Amino acid sequence: MEDRHRKILRTNRSSLVKELKPSELYDGLLSRGVFTQDMIDEIQSAGTRRDQARQLVRDLETRGKCAFPAFLECLREAGQNQLAGLLQGGETLPRPFPTPSPPVILPLPVDLPKDVDKYDKGDGPLRQYDPQNPEKLNPILVQNPNKDSLNLRPVARPRHDSLQSYKMDANPCGYCLIINNVDFDPQSGLNTRKGSDIDCNKLEKRFKSLNFIVIVKKNLKQKQIRHELSALSKKDHSPYDCCVVIILSHGTEASNSRFPGAVYGVDGAPAVSVEVITNYFNGQHCPSLQGKPKLFFIQACGGGKSDMGFEMSPSETRPSIGDLGDETDAIPGSSSSDSLSTSDETDARVTLPTPSDILVSYSTFPGYVSWRAKETGSWYVEILDRVLEENADTVDLVNMLMMVNDRVSQNSALGVYKQMPGSFNFLRMLLYFQVLPQCQS
């Protein structure tokens, strides 16, 4: 597909997912050779109408240069003229080359089994599905009455293992709160987090490009962090599809039952546990986010341990980055939850409802430090931003986070220390971000 047509599809993706009726287009797209029957079956197995529309548009971008004009023709034939006009935008598009009709081949007369409708032509011996197990995918062998004169195989069945996707086409998509703690009270014993402003600026631009309402708060004390989280949870999220919270700060370990770790305010008061942070947005405290994805990105240390990694074979090694100026977001001289007060440990064990539709992405493994460069920002945020830029329009969030894990794991601090991000994923479906057209590469 030509780049200009691909951009038109991406620009109007939200409208297509909302309005497109895929079932009315399948025959036309099949007859024009845009999709094969297997591809149509795969799209149909995606789930709801919205999911099928999203999959259809995504697959359409991978087809040839005639796919876009053929898609417009199919829209008009199906009476979906409003979408066709939206995509065409007054542009005169060439009509696709007609797909030649396949030649008619008359088969030689053969004696077929009475239940031949269970079969399809192909390679290999005669097979059929076990009638006692109609859903069984592995066929059983049957004696072929015509020996080698006829080879048959079972008819392909559509797949039903595709996950559905969250609705993510609201405009705007939702709120994104970024808490950026840089300058800490000298009495807290916590160092200034040089490079964090770079992280904050990257993430603010990135999530605006993903159609979020971005709210940035800087240098918050412990009580102010709680206040901002509470205020966001009390907003009406009914018009939106998602909510994002990003915290850039010093951190530590914390007692927990589901989500490890805790983050500090600039006053150094008892840290706010990640479990408490997510609790503000559960079904009880934030009903308008019920069933919607709630995403948390934590750039902070999970403790004071430093990972020196393990030796790899030469064939597995890849170039690593990092320099002598890299710092950590750990508490100086502390590597455990001993520094937390009794009251904060109680908060960290607050019982939560089932944490469905929540994903918490950590910059580092629980208990370990997280590295940050003064000039370029933290490893985690730098790579997260790059992965979102390169893949957000086509790849779901969980797969992108695995890309982040892999790339961050290749970095080295001081030529020795490593970092391994990870996430606690309680999402029930795939999550694809919106990407605003002016921000696409």
N, C-alpha and C positions, 0 to 999 in steps of 0.2 A: 504494500500500500504506500502511496506517495505521502511524504511528510505532511503536506498541507491538509490532506484528508484525515490523517491520523490526528492532527491538531484540532480539526473540527469536531471529531468524535470526542476527544478529551475535554474540549471546551464545553460541550453540551452533554457530558456524561450524566450529570444529575437529572436533567430533563428526560434523557433516554431511559434511565433506570426507573424514573417515576411514571412515565407515560407509555413506554413501549409495550406492545402486545406481541411477544415473541412467537406465540403459537400460530399467529396468522402469517408469519413470514417463512416458516420452515420449508414448506413445499417450494416456494419461489427461490429461496437461497440454494436449495438442493438441486433444483432443475437447472440453475445457472452455473452450477459447479463451484459456488463460493464455499460451501461446506460439503463434506461427505456425510453419509448416513451415520457413521460412527461419531462424528463431531456433533451432529444434531442430537443423537442419543445422550451424549455427554452433557450437552447444554440442558436438555430436558431433565436430566437427573440432578441438576444443581439445586432444585428445591422450589421455592415460591416464584411467582411471576417476576418479582424484583430481582431475585437471585439469577433467574434465567436471563433476564435482560442484561444484567451486569456481566454475566459470563459471555453472552452473545457479542456484546460490544468489545469486550476484551479480546475474544478470539478473532473478531473481524479485523482488528488492527494487524493481525499476523498474516492476512491473506494477500493476494496479489493486487496489482494496480487497478484491476477492474472490479474489485470487491466493493468499493465505495459507491460507484455509479449503480452497480447491481442492487445494492442495499437500498438506494433511493427509489429505484424502480419497484422493488418489493413493497416498500412503504406505501407508494401510491396505489399499487394494485390492491393492497389491503385496506385502503381508505384511510390510512394514517397520514393524511396530507399535511397536517400541521407540523408533525415532526420532519417530514420531508422538506417542507419549506424552511424550517428552522435550520436544517443542516445545509441546504443548498445556499441559503442566504443571498439569493439573486444571482448566483454564479451559474453560468452555463457549463454543464459537465458533459463530457463525452459519454455516449452510451457504450456499455460493455459489448465486446464481441459476442455474438450469439454462440451458445454452446451447441455444437453439432449433435444431432440425435444419434444415439448409438445404433450400429447396424443390427438388423433383425436376423437372428440366427435360429434356425429351426433345429431342434435336437433330434437325434436319431431315436426311433422307437425302442423303448426298453421296458422290461417288466419291473415295475417298482413295487415296494411293499405297500400294503393298504394304508399304512399310517405315514405315507411319504411327506405329508405336510409338516412333520416334525423335523425334517431334514433340510439341509442346504448344500448346494454344490461346493466342492472344495477338495483339498488334498487329504489323503489318508483313508483309513478303512471306514466302513459304514458304522455310524454311531447314533445313539439316541439317549435321551435323558431317562433315568430310572423313574418309571411311573409312580413308584411308591415314595419317591423323594423328588417331587416336581421342582423344588427350589435348589436342588443339588446342582452345582455348576460343573462338576466333573462328569463327563459322559461315560457311559458303559459301552463296551464293544458288543456288536451284534453281527451274526453271520450274514455275509453278503450273498444273496441268492445268485447274483450275476458275477461272482468272483471279482475279477479285476476290471470288468466292463463299466463299473460305476463306482466312483469314490465320493462319499458324502460326509458332511460334518454338521454339528448342531448349529442352528441359527444363533447368531450373536445376540446376547441380551444386554439391555442398557445397564450401566453401573448404577448402584444406589448407595455408594459409600462417600459421596461428595458432601462436605459440610456446607451448611447454609452460612450466610454472611449477615452481620449486623446491618441494620439500616443506618446509612451514613451519608444521607443526601440533604439533610437540613441546611438551610442557608441563613445565618452561619451554622457551623456544625455544633458548636458548644463553647463553653468557657475553658480557658487554659490559664491557670494561676502559676506564676513563677515566683518563688521566694529565693532571693539571692542574698545570702549572708556573706559579707566580705570583711568588714572591719569589726573586730571583736574587742570587748572591754578588756583592757590590760589585766584587770583583776581576775578575769576568767581563766587565764593561763592558755588561751587559744590564740594562735597566730593569725595574722591577716592573710586572707585567702587570695593572694595575687593571681590573676588570670581568670578569676571567676566572672568578672564583668564580660570577658570575651565569650565565655560559655553562655551567659545570659543573653547577650546580643544575638548570638547564633540561634538559640532556641526561640527567642521572640520572633525573629524573622521567619524561622522555619514553620512554626505553628500558625503564624499569620498566613503563610503560603498554603497551609492545609485547611484554611477557612475557619480558624478558631478566633474567638474574642480573647485576646491575650491581655492579662492583668499582671503587671510586674510590681513586686514589693521588695524593697532592699533594706538590709540590716534590721531585721525584726528581732525583738526580744522574745523569750519563750511565750509569754502571755499574748504577745501580738501575733505570733504564729498561730496559736489556738484561735484567736479572734478572727483572723483572716479565713481560716479553714471553716470556722462556724458560719461566718457571713456567706461564704460561697455555697455551703451546703443548704442554706436557707433561701437561696435564690430559687425562682421558678425555672426549672430546666425542662418544662413540658415542651417548648418549641424546639428543643435541641436533641441531638442524637448521642452525645458523648460528653465526658468531662475529663479534663487532664489537670494533674497537679505535679509540678516540678519543684524539687527542693535542692538547692545548691548550698551546702553548709559543711561544718565539721560534724562528725558523727561518732557513734560508739555502739557497742553491743548492748542488748537489752533483753530482759526476760520476756518471753512471748509464747503464745500458743499457736499462732498462724504466721505472722509476718515479723521476721527478726529485724533488729536494728533500731536506732533512735537518732534524731538530729538535734543539734544545739541551736538556741537563739544566741544573739550576739552578746547577751549578758552572762552566758555561761551557766544559767540556772538549769535545774534538772532537765535532761533532754526529753523531747517529745517523741514517744515511740512511734514507729511506722504503723504499728497496729492501731494506735489511737488515731493516727492521721486517717487511715482508711475507714475507721469507725464513724467518722463524721458523715460519710457518704453512703452508709448502708441503707437498707430499705426502711428501717425505722426512722432514721434521722433525716433522710432525703428521699421522700416518696416519689418525687418527680424524676428520679434517676433509676427507678426500679426497672430491671430488665435491660438497661442501657450500659454500655461499657464505661468503666471508670478506670482511668490509667494513671499510674503514679511512677514518676521517674526520680530516683534518688541518687544524686551525686554527692556521696559522703562516705567516709570510712565506715566499715562494719565492725571495726575493732582495731587493735594495734599490731597484729601479726603481719610480717612481711613474707611474701611468697617468693622463694628463690627458684621455683620451677623444677623441672627434671630434664635430664639430658635426652635429646632426640637423636635418631639416626640421621646421618648426613642427607639422606634422600627426603626427609620430612621437614628439614629446617627451612625457614623462610626469613627474609630480611626483617629485622626488628628496628623500632625507633624508640627514642627516649634520650634524655640528656642529663647532664649533671645538675641542671636547675630544677629537676622535677621534685615536687613536694608531695606530702600526703595530707589527707583531711582527717587524720586521727587525732585523738587527744594526746598532747605531749605527756609521755611517761605513763600512759594508761592503755590497757589492752583488754579490759573486761568491764562488766557492768557494775563493778565495785564502786565506781564513782557516782552511780545513780542513787538518789534518795529512796527511802522506803516507799514514799508516796508515789514516785514515778514507777517503781516496779509494780505497784498495785494497778496503776493505769495501764501498764503494758500487758496485764493479764485480763483486761476487761473482756467479757464474753461477747462474741460477735454472732450475729445471724450467719447462716451459710453464706460464705463470701463469693457468691456467683457474680459473674460479669465484672470481676476485678482483676487487674494485672498490675503487679508491682515489679518494676525493672530496677535492679540495683547495679551500681557501677562496679561493685566488687563482691566477692564471696563473703558471707557472714563471718565476722571475726578478723577480716583482713583489711589492710590499708587500701586506699584508692589514690592513684597518682594524678598530679596536676602540674602542668608546665606553666611557668609565669608568663611566657610570651604567647603561647598558643592555646592555653586553657587545658582542661582535663582531657585525658585520653578518651574517656568514655563519651563525653559530650561531643568532642571533635569528630569521632567516628560515627556516633549516632546521627549527627547532623548530616554527615556525608552519605550515609546509607539511606536516610530518608530522602535526600535530594536525588539520589540516583535511582531509587526503587519504589518510592511511595505510590506512584501511579499504576504500578502493576503487581506489586508483591504485598501479601498480607503482613500485619504487624509482627506476628510470632516468628515468621521466617526472617523478617528483617532483623529482629533481635538476635537470632542465631548468627546472622552475618556480623553483627556488632561483636558478639562474643568471640567469634573467630579472629576478627581483625585486632581487637584489643589484646587478645592472648598472645599476639606476635610481638607486642611492644616489650621493651626492657628499660627499667630505670637503673641508672648508674651501671648499666651493662650487666646487671645481675637480677634485679627484682622484677617480678611478673605481676599481672593483674588478671583476674577472671571474673567478668560480669555474669549476671544471671538474673532470673526472674521467677516469681511465684505467679503462675498463670491459672486463673479461675474463670477465664472466658469460656463461653459455651459455643461460640461461632467464630468464623473468620472475621477479621477486621481490616477493611480497606479504607485508607484515608481518602478524602477529597484532595485534589491538587488543583489550585487555581491556575488558569491557562497562562497568565503572565509570568508564573513562577516555574513553568515547565521548561526543561532543557530542550 
